Amino acid sequence: MGVDIDLRTNMASIPEPKVKKIRAYLDVVVTKKRQARIELRFLEEMLGLLNWISSLLVSGRFHMAQIVSARRAAASKGYAIVTVGLAAECEWWVDVVTHWNRVTIILPPKHAPSPFSLEDSPVTDAAGGINGGGGGFFAGMWSAVKWSEEELEELDIMELEALMYCIFLKMIIDKDPRLVQGRRFVARNDNEPWVCACNSNDSTKPAIAVLLAWLHELMAIYSFAVELEWIKSADNPIADALSRGEVIRFLRSAADAGFPSASLVAVQMPGRSSIVSRMISAKRSQRSMRPER
């Protein structure tokens, strides 16, 4: 049972029976009680299926760390136990394979739209400090958020930049999924650490890992691929103005780019507090596990 490839649409898809099979394995793990045992053979079979699916699923291998660790433990003892981390990772997979249309993009990056086109490239920015906020702009749509006291206290600038990037992509999807579905495109941001983490699909920072998991899930469910390009802050005036609440400079910069104020549409994303809570919780959990000095 191989991968189905459609060269006309530059898409590849996983046969539905294969997805149903991995869902059956995942359901066994997520429904087991914590500390329950899972046999080595079962873990090896589940990992093999996930590796196969990950050949197409966006950044799937980033979400197999707990499963790989469980398989290693089982290799020495014959079994592994269901931990909170293992269950959470399998729950992420359940959510993805349940809503995923089994399709992925195989269009080469060279066919992506120009990274310098405001029409084709979402741009985001974030600012810290007492008046700090985040901003995003894409094809005349924009969003500006002001960070809460908790966000400014708990999240560093890289995490704020990453948060704005992810929530703005979700805002675009909420506005019209067709703007991203089936596309491979480039977005831009002026925070180099976040650009590197996003493009490598990996991070040791817990809050960033939360956002990457969310981003990868969105990319799978809505069938798009996005790469992030670093730009200088000076070359990102629209998003920069939005992040600082400078309305006049934003309108002027947008008009200079070919978007008069009459064509601008504000977009919003409900549920921002939920993702922020998960980021902060992940950071606090890591701190609590550090040994005291």
CORKA-V671596 format. One record per pair of residues at least 4 apart in sequence whose ideal C-beta (glycine too) atoms are under 8 Angstrom apart, sorted by the first residue. I is the first residue (numbers start at 1). GAP is how many residues later the second one is. If there is no record, write none. Layout:
BEGIN
i->(I | I)
gap->(GAP | GAP)
END
This chain:
BEGIN
i->(1 | 1 | 1 | 2 | 3 | 3 | 3 | 3 | 3 | 3 | 4 | 4 | 4 | 4 | 5 | 5 | 5 | 5 | 6 | 6 | 6 | 6 | 9 | 10 | 10 | 10 | 11 | 11 | 11 | 11 | 11 | 11 | 12 | 12 | 12 | 12 | 13 | 13 | 13 | 13 | 13 | 14 | 14 | 14 | 14 | 14 | 15 | 15 | 16 | 16 | 17 | 18 | 18 | 18 | 18 | 19 | 19 | 19 | 19 | 19 | 20 | 21 | 21 | 22 | 22 | 22 | 22 | 22 | 22 | 22 | 23 | 23 | 23 | 23 | 24 | 25 | 25 | 25 | 25 | 25 | 26 | 26 | 26 | 26 | 26 | 26 | 27 | 27 | 28 | 28 | 28 | 29 | 29 | 29 | 29 | 29 | 29 | 30 | 30 | 30 | 30 | 32 | 32 | 32 | 32 | 33 | 34 | 34 | 34 | 34 | 34 | 35 | 35 | 36 | 36 | 37 | 37 | 37 | 37 | 38 | 38 | 38 | 38 | 38 | 38 | 38 | 38 | 39 | 39 | 39 | 39 | 40 | 40 | 40 | 40 | 40 | 40 | 40 | 41 | 42 | 43 | 43 | 43 | 43 | 43 | 43 | 44 | 44 | 45 | 46 | 46 | 47 | 47 | 47 | 47 | 47 | 48 | 49 | 50 | 50 | 50 | 50 | 50 | 51 | 51 | 51 | 53 | 53 | 53 | 54 | 54 | 54 | 56 | 56 | 57 | 57 | 57 | 57 | 58 | 58 | 58 | 58 | 58 | 59 | 59 | 59 | 59 | 59 | 60 | 60 | 62 | 62 | 62 | 62 | 62 | 63 | 63 | 63 | 63 | 63 | 64 | 64 | 65 | 65 | 66 | 66 | 66 | 66 | 66 | 66 | 66 | 67 | 67 | 67 | 67 | 68 | 69 | 69 | 70 | 70 | 70 | 70 | 71 | 71 | 72 | 73 | 73 | 73 | 74 | 74 | 74 | 80 | 82 | 82 | 83 | 84 | 85 | 86 | 87 | 88 | 89 | 90 | 91 | 92 | 92 | 92 | 93 | 94 | 95 | 95 | 96 | 96 | 96 | 96 | 96 | 99 | 100 | 100 | 101 | 101 | 103 | 104 | 104 | 105 | 105 | 105 | 105 | 105 | 105 | 107 | 107 | 107 | 107 | 109 | 109 | 111 | 112 | 112 | 112 | 112 | 113 | 113 | 113 | 113 | 113 | 114 | 114 | 114 | 115 | 115 | 115 | 115 | 116 | 117 | 118 | 118 | 118 | 118 | 118 | 118 | 118 | 118 | 119 | 120 | 120 | 120 | 121 | 121 | 121 | 121 | 121 | 121 | 122 | 122 | 122 | 122 | 122 | 122 | 122 | 122 | 123 | 123 | 123 | 123 | 123 | 123 | 123 | 123 | 123 | 123 | 124 | 124 | 124 | 124 | 124 | 124 | 124 | 124 | 124 | 124 | 124 | 124 | 125 | 125 | 125 | 125 | 125 | 125 | 125 | 125 | 125 | 125 | 125 | 125 | 125 | 126 | 126 | 126 | 126 | 126 | 126 | 126 | 126 | 126 | 126 | 126 | 127 | 127 | 127 | 127 | 127 | 127 | 127 | 128 | 128 | 128 | 128 | 128 | 129 | 130 | 131 | 131 | 131 | 132 | 132 | 132 | 132 | 132 | 132 | 133 | 133 | 133 | 133 | 133 | 133 | 133 | 133 | 134 | 134 | 134 | 134 | 134 | 134 | 134 | 134 | 134 | 134 | 134 | 134 | 135 | 135 | 135 | 135 | 135 | 135 | 135 | 135 | 135 | 135 | 135 | 135 | 135 | 136 | 136 | 136 | 136 | 136 | 136 | 136 | 136 | 136 | 137 | 137 | 137 | 137 | 137 | 137 | 138 | 138 | 138 | 138 | 139 | 140 | 140 | 140 | 140 | 140 | 141 | 141 | 141 | 141 | 141 | 141 | 141 | 142 | 142 | 142 | 142 | 142 | 142 | 142 | 142 | 143 | 143 | 143 | 143 | 143 | 143 | 143 | 143 | 144 | 144 | 144 | 144 | 144 | 145 | 145 | 145 | 146 | 147 | 147 | 147 | 147 | 148 | 148 | 149 | 150 | 150 | 150 | 151 | 151 | 151 | 151 | 152 | 154 | 154 | 154 | 155 | 155 | 155 | 155 | 155 | 155 | 155 | 156 | 157 | 157 | 158 | 158 | 158 | 158 | 158 | 158 | 158 | 159 | 159 | 159 | 159 | 159 | 159 | 160 | 161 | 161 | 161 | 161 | 161 | 162 | 162 | 162 | 162 | 162 | 162 | 162 | 162 | 163 | 163 | 163 | 163 | 163 | 164 | 164 | 165 | 165 | 165 | 165 | 165 | 165 | 166 | 166 | 166 | 166 | 166 | 167 | 167 | 167 | 167 | 168 | 168 | 169 | 169 | 169 | 169 | 169 | 169 | 170 | 170 | 170 | 171 | 171 | 171 | 171 | 172 | 172 | 172 | 172 | 173 | 173 | 173 | 173 | 173 | 174 | 174 | 175 | 175 | 175 | 177 | 177 | 179 | 180 | 180 | 180 | 180 | 181 | 181 | 181 | 182 | 182 | 183 | 183 | 184 | 184 | 184 | 184 | 185 | 185 | 185 | 185 | 186 | 186 | 186 | 186 | 187 | 187 | 187 | 187 | 188 | 188 | 188 | 188 | 188 | 189 | 189 | 189 | 189 | 189 | 189 | 189 | 190 | 190 | 190 | 190 | 190 | 190 | 190 | 191 | 191 | 192 | 192 | 193 | 194 | 194 | 194 | 195 | 195 | 195 | 195 | 196 | 197 | 197 | 197 | 197 | 197 | 198 | 198 | 198 | 199 | 199 | 201 | 201 | 202 | 203 | 203 | 203 | 204 | 205 | 205 | 206 | 206 | 206 | 206 | 206 | 206 | 207 | 207 | 207 | 207 | 207 | 208 | 209 | 209 | 210 | 210 | 210 | 210 | 210 | 211 | 211 | 211 | 212 | 213 | 214 | 214 | 215 | 216 | 217 | 218 | 218 | 219 | 219 | 219 | 219 | 231 | 231 | 232 | 233 | 236 | 237 | 237 | 237 | 238 | 238 | 238 | 238 | 238 | 239 | 240 | 241 | 241 | 241 | 241 | 241 | 242 | 242 | 246 | 247 | 248 | 249 | 250 | 251 | 251 | 251 | 252 | 253 | 254 | 254 | 254 | 254 | 255 | 255 | 255 | 259 | 259 | 260 | 271 | 272 | 273 | 274 | 275 | 276 | 277 | 278 | 279 | 280 | 281 | 282 | 283 | 284 | 285 | 286)
gap->(14 | 16 | 17 | 13 | 9 | 10 | 11 | 12 | 52 | 53 | 8 | 9 | 10 | 11 | 6 | 7 | 8 | 101 | 4 | 5 | 6 | 7 | 173 | 95 | 96 | 97 | 92 | 93 | 94 | 95 | 171 | 212 | 44 | 91 | 92 | 94 | 43 | 88 | 89 | 90 | 91 | 4 | 5 | 39 | 42 | 88 | 4 | 87 | 4 | 86 | 4 | 4 | 31 | 34 | 35 | 4 | 34 | 78 | 81 | 83 | 4 | 4 | 28 | 4 | 24 | 27 | 28 | 31 | 71 | 75 | 4 | 71 | 74 | 75 | 4 | 4 | 17 | 20 | 21 | 24 | 4 | 20 | 64 | 67 | 68 | 71 | 4 | 67 | 4 | 10 | 14 | 9 | 17 | 53 | 57 | 58 | 61 | 57 | 60 | 61 | 64 | 4 | 6 | 50 | 55 | 49 | 47 | 48 | 49 | 50 | 53 | 46 | 47 | 45 | 46 | 42 | 43 | 44 | 45 | 4 | 5 | 32 | 36 | 41 | 42 | 43 | 44 | 4 | 35 | 39 | 40 | 4 | 31 | 34 | 35 | 38 | 39 | 40 | 4 | 4 | 4 | 24 | 27 | 28 | 31 | 37 | 4 | 27 | 4 | 4 | 21 | 4 | 17 | 20 | 21 | 24 | 4 | 4 | 4 | 10 | 14 | 17 | 43 | 4 | 10 | 13 | 4 | 7 | 44 | 6 | 7 | 10 | 4 | 48 | 39 | 43 | 47 | 163 | 46 | 158 | 161 | 162 | 167 | 4 | 142 | 153 | 157 | 160 | 4 | 156 | 139 | 140 | 150 | 151 | 154 | 26 | 29 | 30 | 150 | 153 | 4 | 25 | 4 | 24 | 4 | 17 | 19 | 20 | 22 | 23 | 24 | 4 | 19 | 22 | 23 | 4 | 4 | 17 | 4 | 10 | 13 | 16 | 4 | 9 | 4 | 4 | 7 | 8 | 4 | 5 | 6 | 6 | 4 | 5 | 4 | 4 | 4 | 4 | 4 | 4 | 4 | 4 | 4 | 4 | 121 | 125 | 4 | 4 | 4 | 122 | 4 | 120 | 121 | 124 | 125 | 122 | 120 | 121 | 120 | 122 | 120 | 116 | 119 | 77 | 78 | 79 | 118 | 119 | 120 | 4 | 5 | 77 | 118 | 75 | 118 | 73 | 72 | 73 | 74 | 115 | 4 | 7 | 8 | 72 | 73 | 6 | 7 | 72 | 6 | 71 | 73 | 114 | 5 | 4 | 5 | 19 | 20 | 21 | 120 | 139 | 140 | 141 | 20 | 19 | 65 | 66 | 17 | 64 | 65 | 66 | 67 | 108 | 14 | 15 | 16 | 46 | 47 | 50 | 65 | 66 | 13 | 14 | 15 | 64 | 65 | 66 | 108 | 113 | 115 | 116 | 10 | 11 | 12 | 13 | 37 | 40 | 41 | 44 | 63 | 64 | 65 | 115 | 9 | 10 | 11 | 36 | 39 | 64 | 65 | 108 | 111 | 114 | 115 | 117 | 118 | 6 | 7 | 8 | 9 | 31 | 34 | 35 | 37 | 38 | 65 | 117 | 4 | 5 | 6 | 7 | 113 | 116 | 117 | 4 | 19 | 24 | 29 | 32 | 23 | 22 | 15 | 113 | 114 | 14 | 15 | 20 | 28 | 111 | 112 | 11 | 12 | 13 | 14 | 109 | 110 | 111 | 112 | 9 | 10 | 11 | 13 | 26 | 27 | 29 | 30 | 33 | 34 | 108 | 109 | 7 | 8 | 9 | 10 | 29 | 103 | 104 | 105 | 106 | 107 | 108 | 109 | 115 | 6 | 7 | 28 | 29 | 31 | 32 | 35 | 103 | 106 | 4 | 5 | 101 | 102 | 105 | 117 | 4 | 30 | 34 | 41 | 40 | 114 | 119 | 123 | 124 | 125 | 30 | 31 | 34 | 123 | 124 | 125 | 126 | 96 | 100 | 108 | 112 | 122 | 123 | 124 | 125 | 24 | 25 | 28 | 99 | 123 | 124 | 125 | 126 | 98 | 99 | 101 | 106 | 122 | 19 | 22 | 127 | 99 | 4 | 5 | 8 | 13 | 4 | 128 | 4 | 4 | 126 | 130 | 4 | 9 | 12 | 125 | 8 | 125 | 126 | 129 | 4 | 5 | 8 | 52 | 121 | 124 | 125 | 4 | 4 | 34 | 4 | 33 | 35 | 36 | 39 | 47 | 50 | 4 | 46 | 48 | 49 | 52 | 120 | 4 | 4 | 28 | 29 | 30 | 33 | 4 | 29 | 32 | 35 | 36 | 45 | 46 | 49 | 4 | 48 | 112 | 113 | 116 | 4 | 79 | 4 | 22 | 24 | 29 | 33 | 63 | 4 | 45 | 48 | 49 | 109 | 4 | 102 | 105 | 108 | 4 | 101 | 4 | 11 | 18 | 46 | 49 | 57 | 4 | 48 | 99 | 4 | 96 | 97 | 98 | 4 | 7 | 8 | 95 | 4 | 6 | 7 | 45 | 49 | 93 | 95 | 4 | 90 | 92 | 4 | 45 | 4 | 5 | 42 | 44 | 46 | 41 | 42 | 43 | 41 | 42 | 41 | 42 | 40 | 41 | 42 | 43 | 39 | 40 | 41 | 42 | 40 | 41 | 42 | 43 | 39 | 40 | 41 | 42 | 40 | 41 | 42 | 43 | 48 | 5 | 6 | 39 | 40 | 41 | 42 | 47 | 40 | 41 | 42 | 43 | 45 | 46 | 50 | 4 | 39 | 4 | 38 | 4 | 4 | 14 | 34 | 4 | 33 | 34 | 35 | 4 | 5 | 6 | 8 | 11 | 15 | 14 | 17 | 30 | 28 | 29 | 11 | 15 | 10 | 5 | 6 | 9 | 5 | 4 | 78 | 4 | 73 | 76 | 77 | 79 | 80 | 4 | 72 | 73 | 75 | 76 | 4 | 4 | 73 | 4 | 65 | 68 | 69 | 72 | 4 | 64 | 68 | 4 | 4 | 4 | 61 | 4 | 4 | 4 | 4 | 6 | 4 | 5 | 6 | 7 | 4 | 5 | 4 | 7 | 4 | 4 | 12 | 16 | 4 | 12 | 15 | 16 | 19 | 4 | 4 | 5 | 6 | 8 | 9 | 12 | 4 | 8 | 4 | 4 | 4 | 4 | 4 | 4 | 10 | 13 | 4 | 4 | 5 | 6 | 7 | 10 | 4 | 5 | 6 | 4 | 5 | 4 | 4 | 4 | 4 | 4 | 4 | 4 | 4 | 4 | 4 | 4 | 4 | 4 | 4 | 4 | 4 | 4)
END
